[in-house]
Amino acid sequence: PGGCYSSIASDWRDGILPPDERPPVYNPPGPFCGAVSGGQFGYTDGLSENWPGVDEYFALCREIGATPAIGVTLQFGTPDEVESARALLEYTNGDASGTPMGRLRAARGVTEPLGARV
């Protein structure tokens, strides 16, 4: 995901929670996304499902033979945004035996790096 959604998406770690435990994403009021007539409320009730998660997205890409690409939230470049982006890239691309996020991915059943591109 990217564009309008990328700047309001919840922390990517929410997307590795079990689907029923993922919090919804609250869309800001008003014409937040100028790319869609009426902003994001042009097609939602103010909430977006927090799906697919990271693992489901990469599984779908593998299933259909697509090259995965991810968007990271760097709207303001805060230390928290930078750290979240770094952790996501480490989760998707990190070595399963040498990085904390790579070990987390492996513990979830995916031992090989996912090869994400930003």
Secondary structure as the mmCIF struct_conf table of DSSP 4:
data_model
#
loop_
_struct_conf.conf_type_id
_struct_conf.id
_struct_conf.beg_label_comp_id
_struct_conf.beg_label_asym_id
_struct_conf.beg_label_seq_id
_struct_conf.end_label_comp_id
_struct_conf.end_label_asym_id
_struct_conf.end_label_seq_id
HELX_RH_AL_P HELX_RH_AL_P1 GLY A 3 SER A 6
TURN_TY1_P TURN_TY1_P1 SER A 7 ILE A 8
HELX_RH_3T_P HELX_RH_3T_P1 TRP A 12 ILE A 16
BEND BEND1 LEU A 17 LEU A 17
HELX_RH_3T_P HELX_RH_3T_P2 PRO A 19 GLU A 21
HELX_LH_PP_P HELX_LH_PP_P1 ARG A 22 PRO A 24
STRN STRN1 VAL A 25 TYR A 26
HELX_LH_PP_P HELX_LH_PP_P2 ASN A 27 PRO A 28
BEND BEND2 PRO A 29 PRO A 31
TURN_TY1_P TURN_TY1_P2 GLY A 34 ALA A 35
BEND BEND3 VAL A 36 VAL A 36
TURN_TY1_P TURN_TY1_P3 SER A 37 GLY A 38
HELX_RH_3T_P HELX_RH_3T_P3 GLY A 39 GLY A 42
TURN_TY1_P TURN_TY1_P4 TYR A 43 TYR A 43
BEND BEND4 THR A 44 GLY A 46
STRN STRN2 LEU A 47 SER A 48
BEND BEND5 PRO A 52 PRO A 52
HELX_RH_AL_P HELX_RH_AL_P2 VAL A 54 ILE A 64
TURN_TY1_P TURN_TY1_P5 GLY A 65 GLY A 65
HELX_LH_PP_P HELX_LH_PP_P3 ALA A 66 PRO A 68
STRN STRN3 ALA A 69 ALA A 69
BEND BEND6 GLN A 75 PHE A 76
HELX_RH_AL_P HELX_RH_AL_P3 PRO A 79 ASN A 93
BEND BEND7 GLY A 94 GLY A 94
TURN_TY1_P TURN_TY1_P6 ALA A 96 GLY A 98
BEND BEND8 THR A 99 THR A 99
HELX_RH_AL_P HELX_RH_AL_P4 PRO A 100 ALA A 107
TURN_TY1_P TURN_TY1_P7 ARG A 108 GLY A 109
BEND BEND9 GLU A 112 GLU A 112
STRN STRN4 ARG A 117 ARG A 117
#
